Amino acid sequence: MACWPPEGQGRAAGVLLMWLGLNLLLAGQTASADTNPSRQSFRIQPVEPVALLEQRALAASPPAESGDFLPPDLVDPTQLHAGILLDIRYATTNNFLATRIYRQARAFLQRPAAEALVRAHQRLQRHGYGLLLYDAYRPWYVTRIFWDATPAQHKVFVADPQQGSRHNRGCAVDLTLYDLASGQALDMPSGYDEFSERAHADYSGGSETQRRHRDLLRQAMEAEGFTVYPEEWWHYDCQGWQRYPIMNLRFEELDPSVTKQ
């Protein structure tokens, strides 16, 4: 199905080496554990204060577009299936800018994308897993904040506001897997929004378990017509995204009826 419808001295020295080795091993285990998406997000030092960047972004306008776009039909995927969970990092300070960006912890997608997401979740339920969403529809001004805040060497991980993001169209989702029995997010090769090669969809490092989790997510999403962004294992675009316009409405500005089914 497609989403578009119809990661002695000798002994003393030996003991010391064992002690050092143990501590290095523990340090490595800690570093590995910190890649679990349920832990703290990767962070950068913004180029300028985020509050200033937000003011500029809110005063700016999205790029002009022309085309025969479909009218937006944003829906809340958690209203379509209660098993889909949210961890909206940008509504907290647990994100790469260490700043609360959203005023509400909500997720919206265009209806075909939301319905495809439900089908992917149902596929994963057979394996004992579910979907945990980090972000979905993202107002354009937020894309502008991310771009302006990010140093040049990391811009591959953020969208150019002059082009707009598929998040801005309500056709992209950032997500991971969680265990249905425990409710805990699964370990992946990198944390969410980690600006490193470990975030790449085809990164060959990490543990076998991490890669298996990442690949299972990909299989379920691709089976429903989503495409992974090569630099970010968590980011998926729904086919047909070109048919929707860039949007700049904040969550609090959206019509409350979009959450009613």
Secondary structure as a PSIPRED ss2 file (coil, helix, strand):
# PSIPRED VFORMAT (PSIPRED V4.0)

   1 M C   1.000  0.000  0.000
   2 A C   1.000  0.000  0.000
   3 C C   1.000  0.000  0.000
   4 W C   1.000  0.000  0.000
   5 P C   1.000  0.000  0.000
   6 P C   1.000  0.000  0.000
   7 E C   1.000  0.000  0.000
   8 G C   1.000  0.000  0.000
   9 Q H   0.000  1.000  0.000
  10 G H   0.000  1.000  0.000
  11 R H   0.000  1.000  0.000
  12 A H   0.000  1.000  0.000
  13 A H   0.000  1.000  0.000
  14 G H   0.000  1.000  0.000
  15 V H   0.000  1.000  0.000
  16 L H   0.000  1.000  0.000
  17 L H   0.000  1.000  0.000
  18 M H   0.000  1.000  0.000
  19 W H   0.000  1.000  0.000
  20 L H   0.000  1.000  0.000
  21 G H   0.000  1.000  0.000
  22 L H   0.000  1.000  0.000
  23 N H   0.000  1.000  0.000
  24 L H   0.000  1.000  0.000
  25 L H   0.000  1.000  0.000
  26 L H   0.000  1.000  0.000
  27 A H   0.000  1.000  0.000
  28 G H   0.000  1.000  0.000
  29 Q H   0.000  1.000  0.000
  30 T H   0.000  1.000  0.000
  31 A H   0.000  1.000  0.000
  32 S H   0.000  1.000  0.000
  33 A H   0.000  1.000  0.000
  34 D C   1.000  0.000  0.000
  35 T C   1.000  0.000  0.000
  36 N C   1.000  0.000  0.000
  37 P C   1.000  0.000  0.000
  38 S C   1.000  0.000  0.000
  39 R C   1.000  0.000  0.000
  40 Q C   1.000  0.000  0.000
  41 S C   1.000  0.000  0.000
  42 F C   1.000  0.000  0.000
  43 R C   1.000  0.000  0.000
  44 I C   1.000  0.000  0.000
  45 Q C   1.000  0.000  0.000
  46 P C   1.000  0.000  0.000
  47 V C   1.000  0.000  0.000
  48 E C   1.000  0.000  0.000
  49 P C   1.000  0.000  0.000
  50 V H   0.000  1.000  0.000
  51 A H   0.000  1.000  0.000
  52 L H   0.000  1.000  0.000
  53 L H   0.000  1.000  0.000
  54 E H   0.000  1.000  0.000
  55 Q H   0.000  1.000  0.000
  56 R H   0.000  1.000  0.000
  57 A H   0.000  1.000  0.000
  58 L H   0.000  1.000  0.000
  59 A H   0.000  1.000  0.000
  60 A C   1.000  0.000  0.000
  61 S C   1.000  0.000  0.000
  62 P C   1.000  0.000  0.000
  63 P C   1.000  0.000  0.000
  64 A C   1.000  0.000  0.000
  65 E C   1.000  0.000  0.000
  66 S C   1.000  0.000  0.000
  67 G C   1.000  0.000  0.000
  68 D C   1.000  0.000  0.000
  69 F C   1.000  0.000  0.000
  70 L C   1.000  0.000  0.000
  71 P C   1.000  0.000  0.000
  72 P C   1.000  0.000  0.000
  73 D C   1.000  0.000  0.000
  74 L E   0.000  0.000  1.000
  75 V E   0.000  0.000  1.000
  76 D C   1.000  0.000  0.000
  77 P H   0.000  1.000  0.000
  78 T H   0.000  1.000  0.000
  79 Q H   0.000  1.000  0.000
  80 L H   0.000  1.000  0.000
  81 H C   1.000  0.000  0.000
  82 A C   1.000  0.000  0.000
  83 G C   1.000  0.000  0.000
  84 I C   1.000  0.000  0.000
  85 L E   0.000  0.000  1.000
  86 L E   0.000  0.000  1.000
  87 D C   1.000  0.000  0.000
  88 I C   1.000  0.000  0.000
  89 R H   0.000  1.000  0.000
  90 Y H   0.000  1.000  0.000
  91 A H   0.000  1.000  0.000
  92 T C   1.000  0.000  0.000
  93 T C   1.000  0.000  0.000
  94 N C   1.000  0.000  0.000
  95 N C   1.000  0.000  0.000
  96 F C   1.000  0.000  0.000
  97 L C   1.000  0.000  0.000
  98 A C   1.000  0.000  0.000
  99 T C   1.000  0.000  0.000
 100 R C   1.000  0.000  0.000
 101 I C   1.000  0.000  0.000
 102 Y C   1.000  0.000  0.000
 103 R C   1.000  0.000  0.000
 104 Q C   1.000  0.000  0.000
 105 A C   1.000  0.000  0.000
 106 R C   1.000  0.000  0.000
 107 A C   1.000  0.000  0.000
 108 F C   1.000  0.000  0.000
 109 L E   0.000  0.000  1.000
 110 Q E   0.000  0.000  1.000
 111 R H   0.000  1.000  0.000
 112 P H   0.000  1.000  0.000
 113 A H   0.000  1.000  0.000
 114 A H   0.000  1.000  0.000
 115 E H   0.000  1.000  0.000
 116 A H   0.000  1.000  0.000
 117 L H   0.000  1.000  0.000
 118 V H   0.000  1.000  0.000
 119 R H   0.000  1.000  0.000
 120 A H   0.000  1.000  0.000
 121 H H   0.000  1.000  0.000
 122 Q H   0.000  1.000  0.000
 123 R H   0.000  1.000  0.000
 124 L H   0.000  1.000  0.000
 125 Q H   0.000  1.000  0.000
 126 R C   1.000  0.000  0.000
 127 H C   1.000  0.000  0.000
 128 G C   1.000  0.000  0.000
 129 Y E   0.000  0.000  1.000
 130 G E   0.000  0.000  1.000
 131 L E   0.000  0.000  1.000
 132 L E   0.000  0.000  1.000
 133 L E   0.000  0.000  1.000
 134 Y E   0.000  0.000  1.000
 135 D E   0.000  0.000  1.000
 136 A C   1.000  0.000  0.000
 137 Y C   1.000  0.000  0.000
 138 R C   1.000  0.000  0.000
 139 P C   1.000  0.000  0.000
 140 W H   0.000  1.000  0.000
 141 Y H   0.000  1.000  0.000
 142 V H   0.000  1.000  0.000
 143 T H   0.000  1.000  0.000
 144 R H   0.000  1.000  0.000
 145 I H   0.000  1.000  0.000
 146 F H   0.000  1.000  0.000
 147 W H   0.000  1.000  0.000
 148 D H   0.000  1.000  0.000
 149 A H   0.000  1.000  0.000
 150 T C   1.000  0.000  0.000
 151 P C   1.000  0.000  0.000
 152 A H   0.000  1.000  0.000
 153 Q H   0.000  1.000  0.000
 154 H H   0.000  1.000  0.000
 155 K H   0.000  1.000  0.000
 156 V H   0.000  1.000  0.000
 157 F H   0.000  1.000  0.000
 158 V C   1.000  0.000  0.000
 159 A C   1.000  0.000  0.000
 160 D C   1.000  0.000  0.000
 161 P C   1.000  0.000  0.000
 162 Q C   1.000  0.000  0.000
 163 Q C   1.000  0.000  0.000
 164 G C   1.000  0.000  0.000
 165 S C   1.000  0.000  0.000
 166 R C   1.000  0.000  0.000
 167 H C   1.000  0.000  0.000
 168 N C   1.000  0.000  0.000
 169 R C   1.000  0.000  0.000
 170 G C   1.000  0.000  0.000
 171 C C   1.000  0.000  0.000
 172 A E   0.000  0.000  1.000
 173 V E   0.000  0.000  1.000
 174 D E   0.000  0.000  1.000
 175 L E   0.000  0.000  1.000
 176 T E   0.000  0.000  1.000
 177 L E   0.000  0.000  1.000
 178 Y E   0.000  0.000  1.000
 179 D E   0.000  0.000  1.000
 180 L C   1.000  0.000  0.000
 181 A C   1.000  0.000  0.000
 182 S C   1.000  0.000  0.000
 183 G C   1.000  0.000  0.000
 184 Q C   1.000  0.000  0.000
 185 A E   0.000  0.000  1.000
 186 L C   1.000  0.000  0.000
 187 D C   1.000  0.000  0.000
 188 M C   1.000  0.000  0.000
 189 P C   1.000  0.000  0.000
 190 S C   1.000  0.000  0.000
 191 G C   1.000  0.000  0.000
 192 Y C   1.000  0.000  0.000
 193 D C   1.000  0.000  0.000
 194 E C   1.000  0.000  0.000
 195 F C   1.000  0.000  0.000
 196 S C   1.000  0.000  0.000
 197 E H   0.000  1.000  0.000
 198 R H   0.000  1.000  0.000
 199 A H   0.000  1.000  0.000
 200 H C   1.000  0.000  0.000
 201 A C   1.000  0.000  0.000
 202 D C   1.000  0.000  0.000
 203 Y C   1.000  0.000  0.000
 204 S C   1.000  0.000  0.000
 205 G C   1.000  0.000  0.000
 206 G C   1.000  0.000  0.000
 207 S C   1.000  0.000  0.000
 208 E H   0.000  1.000  0.000
 209 T H   0.000  1.000  0.000
 210 Q H   0.000  1.000  0.000
 211 R H   0.000  1.000  0.000
 212 R H   0.000  1.000  0.000
 213 H H   0.000  1.000  0.000
 214 R H   0.000  1.000  0.000
 215 D H   0.000  1.000  0.000
 216 L H   0.000  1.000  0.000
 217 L H   0.000  1.000  0.000
 218 R H   0.000  1.000  0.000
 219 Q H   0.000  1.000  0.000
 220 A H   0.000  1.000  0.000
 221 M H   0.000  1.000  0.000
 222 E H   0.000  1.000  0.000
 223 A H   0.000  1.000  0.000
 224 E C   1.000  0.000  0.000
 225 G C   1.000  0.000  0.000
 226 F E   0.000  0.000  1.000
 227 T E   0.000  0.000  1.000
 228 V E   0.000  0.000  1.000
 229 Y E   0.000  0.000  1.000
 230 P C   1.000  0.000  0.000
 231 E C   1.000  0.000  0.000
 232 E E   0.000  0.000  1.000
 233 W E   0.000  0.000  1.000
 234 W E   0.000  0.000  1.000
 235 H E   0.000  0.000  1.000
 236 Y E   0.000  0.000  1.000
 237 D E   0.000  0.000  1.000
 238 C E   0.000  0.000  1.000
 239 Q C   1.000  0.000  0.000
 240 G C   1.000  0.000  0.000
 241 W H   0.000  1.000  0.000
 242 Q H   0.000  1.000  0.000
 243 R H   0.000  1.000  0.000
 244 Y C   1.000  0.000  0.000
 245 P C   1.000  0.000  0.000
 246 I C   1.000  0.000  0.000
 247 M C   1.000  0.000  0.000
 248 N C   1.000  0.000  0.000
 249 L C   1.000  0.000  0.000
 250 R C   1.000  0.000  0.000
 251 F H   0.000  1.000  0.000
 252 E H   0.000  1.000  0.000
 253 E H   0.000  1.000  0.000
 254 L C   1.000  0.000  0.000
 255 D C   1.000  0.000  0.000
 256 P H   0.000  1.000  0.000
 257 S H   0.000  1.000  0.000
 258 V H   0.000  1.000  0.000
 259 T H   0.000  1.000  0.000
 260 K C   1.000  0.000  0.000
 261 Q C   1.000  0.000  0.000
